[in-house]
Amino acid sequence: MKICVLGLGYIGFPTALLLADAGHEVIGVDVNEAVVDRLNRGSISDEEPLMLNLYRRASGRFHAQTEVPYADAFIICVPTPLQKDMHVASLEYVKSAATMVASKLREGNLVVLESTVPPGTTAKLVVPILKSSGLGPDQFYAAYCSERAIPGNVIYEMTHNDRIIGGKEWQSASKAKELYASFVRGTLHLTDLNTAEFIKLIENTYRDINIALANEFAKIAEDNGINIWEARELANKHPRVNIAKPGPGVGGHCIAIDPWFLTDNSMSCQLIKSARDVNDYMPNHVVRMIKSATKDIENPIVTILGVAYKGNVSDARETPAHRIIKLAENEGIHVRCHDPLVKHFEKELETLNEATSNSDCVVLVTDHDVFRTINPLQLAMRNKNLIDTRNCLDHDMWVGAGFTVKVLGNSEMLRPVPEIEATQVKGKPLVEQRITS
């Protein structure tokens, strides 16, 4: 089958390669000529596991270009950014892609929208545009099938996770199922268009609300002298409780964006909006922690560890680090950033030594595994303060290196034991030393 994939970004490119690897002839289309040239040269990032091997296997059946060709099936994987001033989905890329497909649409073709969109988009926006081809609605197939994949494990999850496929009628859903079955090993579930679009949004909204609840718990725990991390671990021993981890905010293109798509045409979204407000406020909470840690320091310098939106990925889209940095700088705090995984960021990224030299406070924002290997004794800090917003570092080691440690969601401040007191309590566990000091 000849397949055209429109949009060669985080989702479109691996989708195109998986289809090519399954034996299809695949033409990838992107309006960015630099992207097309790079992919045709074989300049492929090695950030995603399995991507390079997949490209080597599939490159003979994949080609990128800027014009939409005639094909048997078209898969639209273009971005759907959020218009932040109005909190509504921007569907301009979807409209443009559908218009380009309509100019090449022939009877019996299949068109699948993968982009995350508000419910009703495929039926009310894409299908009418496709009808401008002159074909009747019963002369082509249209479906919706969004991915379920996470950065850092995209290839595996695209092939192994279940998929939800919605069709404008049962024949369209079945036609799309035949196509995806060529590379998806998970179960393919069929439904209607609106339901498939809705499911994608409620999956990520559920996660956003769970994180918001955890963040609320963290702040309440701080107010009541409680360690949320211990409380969460014990609460999750209940067989029907699964509280998410709190953190400095929510980022990425899915969880931070998708919930707003549900609010486009509905008044029944108070909880969703509240959860978004809670998670969007967490960077403010982190900055309050920074101000508290540096309140007695003139012209403080703060080091941000990690600007990616989540651990062990290079993706900084919608990262909470953006807001933390801006808010801190507005308070007159000089901010430096270090992230060994992120290649492009709006603020200069420095080496660990550069970012921590004469710094007054280290703020762990992203839980990259590599940060766990940092030796705090080797950091040339002016003042030794650590704020761990992910509870992922070895706090005993940092305290032992002379750092005062504050963990988001824990009311206790972990301080180095003075030398004289350390002698008095020698042989006791560090936790006992904290209690007795």
C-alpha positions in Angstrom: 0.0 0.0 0.0 1.2 3.5 -0.7 0.8 5.7 2.3 1.4 9.4 2.8 2.2 10.7 6.4 1.7 14.4 6.8 3.8 15.9 9.6 7.2 14.4 10.4 7.7 15.4 14.0 7.7 13.5 17.3 4.8 11.2 16.1 4.6 11.4 12.4 8.2 10.3 11.6 8.2 7.2 13.7 4.8 6.3 12.4 6.1 6.6 8.9 9.1 4.4 9.6 6.9 1.7 11.3 4.6 1.6 8.3 7.6 1.4 5.9 9.2 -1.3 8.1 5.9 -3.2 7.8 6.3 -3.3 4.0 4.4 -0.3 2.8 5.7 2.4 0.5 5.7 5.6 2.6 6.0 9.2 1.6 6.5 11.6 4.5 5.4 15.1 3.9 6.5 18.2 5.9 6.3 21.9 5.0 9.7 22.4 6.6 12.3 21.9 3.9 15.1 21.6 6.4 13.3 18.7 8.1 12.8 17.0 4.7 16.4 17.4 3.7 17.7 16.2 7.0 15.6 13.0 6.9 16.4 12.2 3.3 20.1 12.5 4.2 19.6 10.0 7.0 20.5 12.5 9.8 18.4 10.8 12.5 18.6 11.6 16.2 19.6 8.7 18.4 17.6 10.0 21.4 14.8 7.5 20.9 15.8 3.9 21.6 15.3 1.6 18.5 14.9 4.6 16.1 18.2 4.2 14.3 17.8 0.5 13.7 14.2 1.1 12.6 15.4 3.7 10.1 18.1 1.4 8.7 15.5 -1.3 8.1 12.8 1.0 6.7 14.7 3.7 4.8 14.5 1.9 1.5 10.7 2.3 1.6 10.6 5.8 3.0 11.1 9.1 1.3 10.4 12.7 2.5 9.1 15.6 0.5 7.2 18.9 0.8 4.3 18.1 -1.6 1.4 15.7 -0.9 1.4 12.8 -3.5 -1.4 10.6 -4.6 -1.7 7.6 -2.3 -3.9 4.9 -1.0 -4.0 6.2 2.6 -3.2 9.5 4.3 -2.3 9.8 7.9 -2.3 13.4 9.4 0.1 13.8 12.3 0.4 17.6 12.4 0.7 19.7 15.6 -2.3 21.1 17.4 -1.0 23.8 19.7 -3.0 25.6 22.3 -4.0 29.2 21.9 -3.0 30.1 25.4 -4.7 33.5 25.5 -8.1 31.8 25.0 -7.3 28.2 26.1 -8.6 26.7 22.8 -7.1 24.4 20.3 -5.5 25.9 17.2 -6.5 23.6 14.3 -4.9 25.6 11.5 -2.4 22.8 10.8 -5.1 20.2 10.7 -7.1 22.4 8.2 -4.1 22.9 6.0 -3.2 19.2 6.0 -6.8 18.2 5.2 -7.0 20.7 2.4 -3.7 19.3 0.9 -5.1 15.8 1.1 -8.4 16.8 -0.5 -6.5 17.9 -3.6 -5.2 14.3 -4.0 -8.1 12.3 -2.7 -9.5 9.5 -4.9 -12.3 7.1 -4.5 -11.6 4.4 -2.0 -8.8 6.3 -0.2 -8.5 6.2 3.6 -7.7 9.3 5.6 -6.7 9.0 9.3 -6.3 11.9 11.7 -3.8 11.2 14.5 -3.4 14.7 15.9 -4.9 15.4 19.3 -8.1 17.4 18.8 -11.3 18.4 20.5 -14.2 16.0 20.1 -16.0 16.4 16.8 -13.0 17.7 14.8 -12.8 14.9 12.4 -16.5 14.8 11.6 -17.2 18.5 11.6 -13.9 19.9 10.2 -11.8 17.3 8.4 -14.5 15.3 6.6 -16.2 18.4 5.1 -12.8 19.6 3.9 -12.2 16.2 2.3 -15.6 16.4 0.6 -14.3 19.5 -1.3 -12.4 16.9 -3.4 -15.7 16.3 -5.2 -16.1 12.9 -3.7 -19.3 12.0 -1.8 -19.0 10.9 1.9 -19.5 7.3 0.9 -16.7 7.3 -1.6 -13.8 7.6 0.9 -12.9 6.4 4.3 -12.2 8.6 7.3 -11.0 7.6 10.8 -9.3 8.9 13.9 -6.5 7.0 15.7 -4.3 8.8 18.1 -1.0 7.4 19.4 -0.3 6.3 23.0 3.4 6.9 23.3 5.8 8.6 25.7 9.1 10.3 24.7 12.0 8.1 25.4 10.0 4.9 24.6 8.1 5.9 21.5 8.9 3.0 19.1 8.1 0.3 21.7 4.9 1.9 22.9 3.6 2.6 19.3 4.0 -1.0 18.5 2.9 -2.6 21.8 0.2 -0.4 23.2 -3.5 -0.9 22.4 -5.0 1.6 20.0 -8.5 3.2 19.8 -9.8 3.6 16.2 -12.9 5.7 15.5 -14.5 5.7 12.0 -17.1 7.9 10.4 -18.8 4.6 9.8 -17.9 0.9 10.6 -16.2 0.4 7.2 -13.8 3.3 7.8 -12.9 2.0 11.3 -12.3 -1.5 9.8 -10.2 -0.1 7.0 -8.0 1.8 9.4 -7.7 -1.3 11.6 -6.3 -3.3 8.7 -3.7 -0.6 8.2 -2.6 -0.3 11.8 -2.6 -4.0 12.3 0.4 -4.1 9.9 2.7 -2.9 12.8 0.7 -2.6 16.0 0.9 -5.7 18.3 -1.5 -4.3 20.9 -5.2 -4.8 20.6 -7.1 -2.5 18.2 -10.4 -1.3 19.6 -13.1 0.1 17.2 -15.6 2.9 18.0 -17.0 6.1 16.5 -15.0 9.3 15.7 -16.1 11.5 18.6 -15.5 8.8 21.1 -12.0 8.0 19.9 -11.1 11.7 20.0 -12.6 12.0 23.5 -10.7 9.0 24.8 -7.4 10.5 23.9 -8.2 13.7 25.9 -9.7 12.0 29.0 -6.6 9.7 29.3 -4.3 12.7 29.7 -6.8 14.7 31.7 -7.1 11.9 34.2 -3.4 12.0 34.7 -3.4 15.8 35.0 -6.1 15.7 37.7 -4.3 13.0 39.6 -1.0 15.0 39.6 -3.0 18.1 40.7 -4.4 16.2 43.6 -0.9 15.0 44.6 0.3 18.6 44.4 -2.5 19.8 46.6 -1.7 17.0 49.1 2.0 18.1 49.0 1.2 21.7 49.9 -1.3 20.6 52.6 1.4 18.3 54.0 3.8 21.1 54.3 1.3 23.2 56.2 0.7 20.3 58.7 4.2 19.1 59.4 3.9 16.0 57.3 6.1 14.3 54.7 3.9 13.8 51.6 6.3 11.2 50.2 6.0 8.9 53.2 2.2 9.5 53.4 1.7 8.8 49.7 3.7 5.6 49.8 1.6 4.3 52.7 -1.7 5.5 51.2 -0.9 3.7 48.0 -0.8 0.4 49.8 -4.6 0.6 49.7 -5.6 -1.7 46.9 -7.8 1.0 45.2 -5.6 4.1 45.7 -2.9 5.2 43.3 -1.8 8.8 44.1 0.6 10.3 41.6 3.9 11.9 42.5 3.8 15.6 43.3 6.3 17.9 41.5 7.2 21.4 40.3 4.5 21.5 37.6 3.3 19.6 34.5 4.9 19.9 31.1 5.0 18.3 27.7 2.6 18.7 24.8 0.0 16.2 26.1 -0.9 16.5 29.8 -0.3 20.3 30.0 -2.3 20.9 26.8 -5.0 18.3 26.2 -7.3 19.0 29.1 -8.0 22.4 27.7 -9.3 20.8 24.5 -12.2 19.3 26.5 -13.3 22.7 27.5 -13.7 24.1 24.0 -17.4 23.4 23.8 -18.5 22.4 27.3 -19.5 24.2 30.4 -19.1 21.0 32.5 -15.3 21.4 33.1 -14.9 23.0 36.5 -12.7 20.2 37.9 -10.5 20.1 34.8 -9.9 23.9 35.0 -9.1 23.7 38.7 -6.6 20.9 38.1 -4.9 23.0 35.4 -4.7 26.0 37.8 -3.2 23.8 40.5 -0.5 22.4 38.3 0.2 25.7 36.6 0.7 27.3 40.0 3.4 24.8 41.2 6.3 26.8 39.7 5.1 29.7 41.9 5.3 27.4 44.9 8.8 26.4 43.9 9.9 30.0 43.6 8.5 30.7 47.1 10.8 27.8 48.3 13.7 29.4 46.5 13.1 32.8 48.1 12.9 31.2 51.5 16.1 29.4 51.0 18.0 32.5 49.8 16.2 35.2 51.9 19.3 36.3 53.8 21.6 36.3 50.7 22.2 39.4 48.7 22.0 39.0 45.0 21.4 35.3 45.1 22.5 32.9 42.3 20.3 29.8 41.8 21.1 26.7 39.7 18.3 24.9 37.9 19.1 21.2 37.4 17.0 20.0 34.5 14.8 22.0 32.1 13.2 19.0 30.3 9.6 18.6 31.2 10.2 15.1 32.6 13.1 12.9 33.5 15.4 11.2 31.0 14.1 13.0 27.9 15.4 15.9 25.9 11.9 17.5 25.3 11.5 20.9 27.0 8.0 21.7 25.6 5.8 23.3 28.2 8.4 22.5 30.9 7.6 24.0 34.3 11.3 25.2 34.3 10.3 28.0 31.9 7.9 29.6 34.5 10.2 28.9 37.5 13.1 30.7 35.7 10.9 33.7 34.7 9.3 34.1 38.1 12.7 33.8 39.9 14.3 36.3 37.6 11.4 38.7 38.2 12.3 38.5 41.9 15.8 39.6 41.1 17.4 36.2 41.4 20.2 35.3 38.9 19.4 31.9 37.4 21.7 29.5 35.7 20.6 26.2 34.0 22.1 22.8 33.5 20.6 20.0 31.6 22.9 17.4 29.8 20.0 16.0 27.7 18.3 19.1 26.3 20.0 20.5 23.2 17.9 23.6 22.6 16.4 25.9 25.2 15.5 29.6 25.4 18.1 30.2 28.2 21.8 29.3 27.9 22.6 25.8 29.2 25.9 25.6 31.1 28.0 22.7 32.3 27.4 21.5 35.9 30.6 23.2 37.1 29.7 26.5 35.4 26.1 26.4 36.6 27.0 25.7 40.3 30.1 27.9 40.6 29.4 30.4 43.5 25.8 29.4 43.4 23.6 29.8 46.5 21.0 27.2 45.8 20.6 24.1 43.6 17.0 23.4 42.5 16.3 20.0 41.1 13.5 20.4 38.6 13.8 17.4 36.3 14.5 13.9 37.7 17.1 12.8 35.1 18.9 9.7 36.4 22.3 11.3 35.7 21.6 13.8 38.4 21.7 11.0 41.0 25.4 10.6 40.2 26.3 14.1 41.2 28.9 14.3 44.0 27.8 17.3 46.0 31.3 17.5 47.6 32.7 18.6 44.2 30.3 21.5 43.7 32.0 24.9 44.3 28.9 26.5 45.9 28.9 29.9 47.7 26.1 28.7 49.9 25.0 25.1 50.2 21.2 24.9 49.7 19.3 22.2 47.8 15.7 22.2 46.8 14.6 18.8 45.5 11.2 19.2 43.8 11.1 15.5 42.8 12.4 13.8 45.9 14.9 11.8 43.8 18.3 12.7 45.2 20.2 11.0 48.1 19.4 13.6 50.7 21.7 12.0 53.4 24.6 12.4 51.0 23.8 16.0 50.3 23.3 16.8 54.0 26.6 15.0 54.7 28.3 17.3 52.2 27.1 20.3 54.2 23.9 21.1 52.3 20.6 22.3 53.8 18.0 20.3 52.0 14.3 21.1 51.4 12.1 18.6 49.6 8.8 19.7 48.0 6.0 18.3 50.1 8.1 17.7 53.2 7.7 20.3 56.0 11.0 19.3 57.5 14.2 21.1 56.6 17.2 18.7 56.6 20.3 20.4 57.9 23.9 19.4 58.4 24.5 18.2 61.9 27.0 20.6 63.6 30.3 19.0 64.3 30.0 19.1 68.1 26.5 17.5 67.9 27.6 15.0 65.4 30.2 13.8 68.0 27.6 13.6 70.7 25.2 11.4 68.6 28.0 9.4 66.9 26.7 6.0 65.8 23.1 6.9 65.5 21.3 6.8 62.1 21.2 10.2 60.4 17.4 10.4 60.8 17.9 10.2 64.6 20.6 12.8 64.4 18.0 15.2 62.7 15.5 14.5 65.5 18.0 15.1 68.3 19.8 18.1 66.8 
